[in-house]
Amino acid sequence: MQKLSLEALAREHLERARQLSAGRSSETIHGGHEHALRQTLVALIAGTTMAEHENPGEATVHILSGRVRLGAGKDSWEGRTGDFIIVPPARHDLYAIEDAVVLLTVVKQL
């Protein structure tokens, strides 16, 4: 069994993101390339975007802190601390309205 503090990791990665020119920092905390289920903590500084990309399978975004906007084509959804967004099965991007940390959960199609 393994236990992690999402709050501690969020603080750590938000600080890293503030120091990096890309304005973001992430860490896969469960799963990985060899697993179907992957959970990644992503910290984004306000104004930073995760560029548009394909959805590799079922995916959700749980906003741990801050505000983000998930965009897919002409549709978009805003979320703030505590919100849970189901990612549509389409190309999408994620924009940080405020400094934000999210937990991205993906189940890749095998």
Backbone as CSV, one residue per row, in Angstrom:
resi,resn,N_x,N_y,N_z,CA_x,CA_y,CA_z,C_x,C_y,C_z
1,MET,0.852,-1.174,0.000,0.000,0.000,0.000,0.894,1.233,0.000
2,GLN,0.395,2.268,-0.626,1.140,3.529,-0.692,0.192,4.677,-0.383
3,LYS,0.670,5.658,0.366,-0.146,6.823,0.726,0.608,8.076,0.317
4,LEU,-0.111,9.008,-0.303,0.470,10.284,-0.720,-0.387,11.421,-0.191
5,SER,0.236,12.548,0.046,-0.503,13.754,0.405,-0.668,14.590,-0.859
6,LEU,-1.883,14.643,-1.392,-2.131,15.456,-2.583,-1.904,16.932,-2.279
7,GLU,-2.215,17.371,-1.060,-2.004,18.774,-0.693,-0.527,19.126,-0.728
8,ALA,0.329,18.257,-0.178,1.776,18.517,-0.168,2.330,18.501,-1.591
9,LEU,1.916,17.518,-2.389,2.370,17.451,-3.781,1.897,18.666,-4.574
10,ALA,0.678,19.111,-4.311,0.146,20.285,-5.009,0.987,21.517,-4.697
11,ARG,1.306,21.728,-3.435,2.144,22.868,-3.047,3.509,22.791,-3.727
12,GLU,4.114,21.612,-3.702,5.440,21.399,-4.289,5.428,21.691,-5.796
13,HIS,4.434,21.165,-6.504,4.404,21.341,-7.953,3.982,22.749,-8.365
14,LEU,3.165,23.394,-7.572,2.815,24.781,-7.880,4.049,25.667,-7.739
15,GLU,4.857,25.412,-6.729,6.096,26.175,-6.555,7.053,25.908,-7.718
16,ARG,7.177,24.660,-8.121,8.016,24.332,-9.283,7.516,25.040,-10.538
17,ALA,6.201,25.004,-10.746,5.612,25.623,-11.943,5.933,27.114,-11.984
18,ARG,5.930,27.757,-10.833,6.244,29.192,-10.771,7.690,29.474,-11.160
19,GLN,8.550,28.493,-11.001,9.974,28.677,-11.305,10.339,28.268,-12.729
20,LEU,9.475,27.531,-13.391,9.776,27.031,-14.730,9.208,27.951,-15.809
21,SER,9.932,28.118,-16.902,9.474,29.003,-17.980,8.175,28.505,-18.617
22,ALA,7.934,27.196,-18.596,6.702,26.641,-19.169,5.478,26.956,-18.306
23,GLY,5.708,27.298,-17.032,4.599,27.642,-16.145,3.778,26.449,-15.705
24,ARG,4.353,25.253,-15.790,3.620,24.073,-15.336,4.585,23.007,-14.843
25,SER,4.052,22.131,-14.003,4.815,21.027,-13.449,3.848,19.874,-13.228
26,SER,4.304,18.651,-13.460,3.405,17.506,-13.285,4.168,16.281,-12.808
27,GLU,3.406,15.343,-12.262,3.974,14.082,-11.794,2.891,13.017,-11.863
28,THR,3.212,11.906,-12.496,2.299,10.763,-12.475,2.421,10.134,-11.102
29,ILE,1.298,10.067,-10.391,1.336,9.553,-9.024,0.825,8.122,-8.923
30,HIS,0.178,7.652,-9.992,-0.294,6.261,-10.021,-0.366,5.810,-11.470
31,GLY,0.066,4.601,-11.715,0.004,4.048,-13.067,1.204,4.473,-13.877
32,GLY,0.999,4.594,-15.149,2.087,4.953,-16.054,1.849,4.320,-17.402
33,HIS,2.857,4.373,-18.246,2.711,3.878,-19.615,2.324,2.403,-19.686
34,GLU,2.749,1.616,-18.723,2.477,0.182,-18.760,1.127,-0.192,-18.156
35,HIS,0.353,0.776,-17.694,-0.945,0.538,-17.065,-2.068,1.215,-17.847
36,ALA,-3.269,0.698,-17.721,-4.425,1.337,-18.350,-4.828,2.594,-17.574
37,LEU,-4.772,2.533,-16.237,-5.155,3.665,-15.387,-3.920,4.502,-15.075
38,ARG,-4.075,5.817,-15.271,-2.977,6.739,-14.953,-3.571,7.961,-14.264
39,GLN,-2.947,8.370,-13.152,-3.358,9.572,-12.445,-2.159,10.499,-12.344
40,THR,-2.344,11.723,-12.821,-1.257,12.692,-12.882,-1.682,13.985,-12.219
41,LEU,-0.853,14.472,-11.315,-1.066,15.770,-10.688,-0.408,16.808,-11.594
42,VAL,-1.164,17.843,-11.963,-0.665,18.882,-12.867,-0.876,20.240,-12.214
43,ALA,0.216,21.017,-12.114,0.143,22.394,-11.602,0.353,23.340,-12.773
44,LEU,-0.519,24.347,-12.883,-0.456,25.336,-13.964,-0.523,26.736,-13.377
45,ILE,0.366,27.611,-13.831,0.331,29.009,-13.420,-0.743,29.723,-14.248
46,ALA,-1.403,30.708,-13.669,-2.451,31.461,-14.376,-1.956,31.886,-15.751
47,GLY,-2.798,31.665,-16.772,-2.464,32.029,-18.139,-1.763,30.933,-18.915
48,THR,-1.441,29.829,-18.249,-0.765,28.708,-18.903,-1.795,27.739,-19.473
49,THR,-1.479,27.168,-20.626,-2.371,26.214,-21.278,-1.666,24.894,-21.523
50,MET,-2.361,23.805,-21.243,-1.928,22.509,-21.766,-2.515,22.467,-23.164
51,ALA,-1.656,22.455,-24.167,-2.100,22.558,-25.555,-3.100,21.469,-25.924
52,GLU,-3.865,21.765,-26.964,-4.870,20.829,-27.439,-4.228,19.476,-27.752
53,HIS,-4.901,18.421,-27.306,-4.395,17.063,-27.513,-5.570,16.090,-27.556
54,GLU,-5.289,14.894,-28.046,-6.316,13.849,-28.118,-6.620,13.306,-26.732
55,ASN,-7.806,12.806,-26.555,-8.176,12.100,-25.343,-7.842,10.628,-25.587
56,PRO,-6.877,10.070,-24.838,-6.468,8.692,-25.099,-7.452,7.639,-24.602
57,GLY,-8.498,8.046,-23.933,-9.492,7.124,-23.379,-10.405,7.898,-22.450
58,GLU,-11.016,7.220,-21.519,-11.845,7.920,-20.542,-10.956,8.781,-19.659
59,ALA,-11.417,10.008,-19.358,-10.595,10.913,-18.554,-11.467,11.852,-17.725
60,THR,-10.929,12.224,-16.560,-11.579,13.195,-15.689,-10.536,14.161,-15.162
61,VAL,-10.998,15.349,-14.770,-10.144,16.354,-14.147,-10.805,16.755,-12.828
62,HIS,-10.079,16.563,-11.727,-10.550,16.990,-10.405,-9.701,18.201,-10.034
63,ILE,-10.349,19.361,-9.866,-9.606,20.582,-9.547,-9.327,20.602,-8.048
64,LEU,-8.045,20.505,-7.696,-7.645,20.503,-6.291,-7.538,21.922,-5.746
65,SER,-7.133,22.867,-6.618,-7.090,24.275,-6.211,-7.093,25.148,-7.457
66,GLY,-7.588,26.364,-7.316,-7.589,27.329,-8.413,-8.784,27.207,-9.340
67,ARG,-8.627,27.792,-10.550,-9.696,27.789,-11.565,-9.087,27.441,-12.917
68,VAL,-9.798,26.576,-13.660,-9.359,26.178,-14.996,-10.543,26.207,-15.959
69,ARG,-10.198,26.196,-17.254,-11.219,26.064,-18.287,-10.784,24.935,-19.218
70,LEU,-11.647,23.948,-19.380,-11.410,22.847,-20.299,-12.156,23.172,-21.583
71,GLY,-11.442,23.182,-22.698,-12.061,23.494,-23.981,-11.986,22.318,-24.925
72,ALA,-13.089,22.069,-25.641,-13.150,21.006,-26.649,-13.958,21.554,-27.815
73,GLY,-13.271,21.942,-28.882,-13.975,22.544,-30.008,-14.612,23.854,-29.585
74,LYS,-15.907,23.998,-29.845,-16.627,25.223,-29.488,-17.169,25.192,-28.059
75,ASP,-17.035,24.060,-27.383,-17.545,23.912,-26.016,-16.431,24.169,-25.005
76,SER,-16.817,24.687,-23.843,-15.854,24.832,-22.754,-16.585,24.733,-21.421
77,TRP,-15.832,24.312,-20.409,-16.363,24.156,-19.068,-15.363,24.771,-18.109
78,GLU,-15.850,25.595,-17.200,-14.983,26.171,-16.171,-15.173,25.401,-14.880
79,GLY,-14.064,25.240,-14.160,-14.120,24.556,-12.883,-13.233,25.267,-11.885
80,ARG,-13.587,25.118,-10.626,-12.807,25.706,-9.537,-12.596,24.653,-8.464
81,THR,-11.869,25.011,-7.439,-11.513,24.081,-6.369,-12.689,23.186,-5.994
82,GLY,-12.443,21.884,-6.033,-13.457,20.910,-5.650,-14.304,20.397,-6.799
83,ASP,-14.276,21.063,-7.950,-15.082,20.615,-9.088,-14.448,19.405,-9.763
84,PHE,-15.280,18.673,-10.481,-14.903,17.443,-11.165,-15.462,17.533,-12.575
85,ILE,-14.590,17.474,-13.568,-15.013,17.607,-14.960,-14.741,16.301,-15.694
86,ILE,-15.743,15.793,-16.387,-15.555,14.622,-17.240,-15.092,15.132,-18.597
87,VAL,-13.927,14.677,-19.015,-13.328,15.143,-20.270,-14.057,14.491,-21.439
88,PRO,-14.496,15.292,-22.424,-15.201,14.718,-23.578,-14.244,13.880,-24.430
89,PRO,-14.781,12.940,-25.181,-13.940,12.086,-26.024,-13.555,12.805,-27.323
90,ALA,-12.839,13.894,-27.187,-12.464,14.729,-28.337,-11.173,15.467,-28.008
91,ARG,-10.585,16.098,-29.011,-9.411,16.942,-28.773,-9.812,18.041,-27.784
92,HIS,-8.910,18.365,-26.877,-9.243,19.347,-25.841,-7.968,20.001,-25.331
93,ASP,-8.159,21.116,-24.623,-7.043,21.785,-23.955,-7.487,22.163,-22.557
94,LEU,-6.522,22.559,-21.731,-6.811,22.971,-20.365,-6.073,24.274,-20.106
95,TYR,-6.819,25.309,-19.712,-6.280,26.650,-19.495,-6.445,27.027,-18.032
96,ALA,-5.388,27.555,-17.424,-5.444,27.987,-16.030,-5.906,29.439,-15.951
97,ILE,-7.096,29.661,-15.452,-7.634,31.008,-15.242,-6.913,31.653,-14.055
98,GLU,-6.676,30.852,-13.029,-5.878,31.220,-11.856,-4.825,30.133,-11.689
99,ASP,-3.815,30.387,-10.859,-2.898,29.305,-10.520,-3.754,28.120,-10.084
100,ALA,-3.448,26.948,-10.612,-4.318,25.798,-10.358,-3.518,24.506,-10.279
101,VAL,-4.099,23.565,-9.535,-3.566,22.207,-9.486,-4.741,21.273,-9.713
102,VAL,-4.562,20.324,-10.641,-5.617,19.373,-10.955,-5.068,17.957,-10.860
103,LEU,-5.979,17.030,-10.620,-5.657,15.603,-10.682,-6.330,15.068,-11.931
104,LEU,-5.518,14.719,-12.908,-6.001,14.174,-14.176,-5.992,12.655,-14.076
105,THR,-7.133,12.048,-14.321,-7.249,10.595,-14.308,-7.626,10.142,-15.709
106,VAL,-6.842,9.194,-16.241,-7.071,8.692,-17.600,-7.054,7.173,-17.576
107,VAL,-8.007,6.585,-18.284,-7.991,5.151,-18.548,-7.778,5.018,-20.047
108,LYS,-6.590,4.558,-20.435,-6.267,4.417,-21.839,-7.005,3.227,-22.440
109,GLN,-7.459,3.409,-23.668,-8.061,2.308,-24.401,-6.948,1.341,-24.766
110,LEU,-7.141,0.073,-24.453,-6.113,-0.931,-24.771,-6.401,-1.619,-26.077
